[in-house]
């Protein structure tokens, strides 16, 4: 996403990304998810196992989004 108003805030598993999305949406932040393995699978040449997903948010929402990601990451490390 070069020359975009969106910034990558997280890369991780489907489950963790879904948890972060849920928390972001509670605060009114609508993220964009990029999953290249799913795109490849749908096109017929990607791996059949789920890969890492990337999560992007608008640059105006970056500070709040990073705070949410850091909180979730801290919870997961307990």
N, C-alpha and C positions, 0 to 999 in steps of 0.2 A: 504494500500500500504506500508506494512512494508518492510524494507530493500530495498527501492526503491530510485531512483534518482529523484523522483517526490515529491513535497511538496504541501500540501493543502493550498490554499490561500484564499478561500472564500466558504461559504455555504449560499445558499439563493434560492429565487424563480427562476423559469424557465426564466422569463422575465429579471430579473436582470443579471442572468448568461449569457444570450444571448447578452446583452449589453456589458458586460465585455469581452466576447469572441471576439466580433466585434472589440473592441478597442485593445485587445491583438494582434489579427491577423494583424492589421494595422502596428504594430511594428515588425512583424515577429515572434511573440511568438504563438506557437500552443499548446493550453491547452488540458488537458484531463478532460472530464466531467464524473462524477460518479452519476448515478441516480438509487438508489436501488428500488424505487417504480416502475419505468418503467421496470426494470429487473424482478421484481416480477409479474407485470401485464402480461408481455410477457410469463412468465412461467405458468400463470394461477392462481396464488394465492396472488397477490399483490392487494393493494387498487386501485380503479378505478379513484382516483383523483391524480393530480400531486403533488409530494412532494418536499422536498428540494433537491437541487442538490449540489454536491461538485465539486469544480474546482481545478485542480492540474496543476502545471507547473514544468518544469525541474529546478533543483536547481541552475543551471547556469543562469537562467533567473529570479530568484526570486526577486531581488531588483527592476528591472524595472516593473515586474508584480504587485508587492505590491503597487508601486507608482500609477499605473493605477487604481487599485481597490480602493485605498484611495481617489483618485480624483473623481471617479464615486460615491462612498459613500457620499462624501461631497456634490456633486451636488444633490443627491437624498434627502438630509436632508434639503434643502432650502425650 
